[in-house]
Amino acid sequence: MASAAPQVLTSWIYAIWALQGRHSALHAAGPDASNIEWLFWVIFFIILAAFILVILGFARAAARTYTSAREMLPIVHDKEGDRRAVWAVGSAITVTVLALFAVLVLSVITGKKVEGLTSKNPVTIQVTGHQWWWEVIYPNAQADQTVTTANEIHVPVGKPVVILTNSADVIHSFWAPSVHGKRDLLPGYSSAFWIQIDQPGRYRGQCAEFCGMQHAHMGFSVIAESDSEFAAWKAQQLKPAPEPTNADAARGREVFLTHACVMCHTIRGTDAGSRIGPDLTHLASRQMIAAETLPNTRGALAGWIIDPQRIKPGNHMAPNPLQPDDLQALLTYLQTLQ
Ligand code: CUA
């Protein structure tokens, strides 16, 4: 036991250090996450104090009551000892109840603070959970000013943002640990919450409610950038897909429109308009594909198109056994969709 103590201590220190990394509730990037992190540390130190007190109590009791195994203990009536035991247990219960009550009050206060963001004219983003990806829409009263993308959520840094949630199938949970606590996405039920990110960067998020076979591969990113970068990104996303500029890309577009791709995906500016799978109009502007499962490289894209069931078994995309020339042309076209 004594020899294991240093390892236990070092693994604790390592765990705390690792959790300080970029994508954790202990690396708050905005006011909501800071409030949640603060509550975590309060509870952590209360629990640490309780742990140390219990261990000290055990050690003291063990040191005092040691007797040889053969020696029979006489039964004695120790009134003074009984009185002290009652007092000790009573005060331990009192301290426990007070500590739990304090945690309850602090939790409610933190919950209120996390709900406290507000703004007159916020950026509004509709996030819809699908098995197993995230549909991201920046709604606008004018349909041609509405941005639709998937899995990568751009927000302006330092500004309150409203996230409207819904689910297309089962319950998912939206969780970007550096940004906010978990929020469940319920089918047929819209809700809303606010986020704000004060440090520019790319923050990883993950579905946090078991939602079927590929729950673990239902990631997303929140990208916080300056106002000008955000405006430029949005302006680019509003454009329809660029026209192919060479024969290879033109053939790739033809492959897209004459194979199964067109059954599920939208590429604005073409005849492809299905909403079953992610909108691919600006696919090449995204860093990752398949809900943060693969980097958006030509090779990964090829593997995903040919055999998505090998990469995410059970997902709703069918295999596409394309001829090599067709596949290469399709990849060339998809890579022009900036
Ligand atoms: Cu969606 Cu787990």
Residues whose N, C-alpha, C, O or C-beta is under 5 A from the ligand:
A	BS01	CUA	I171 H172 S173 C207 A208 E209 F210 C211 H215 M218
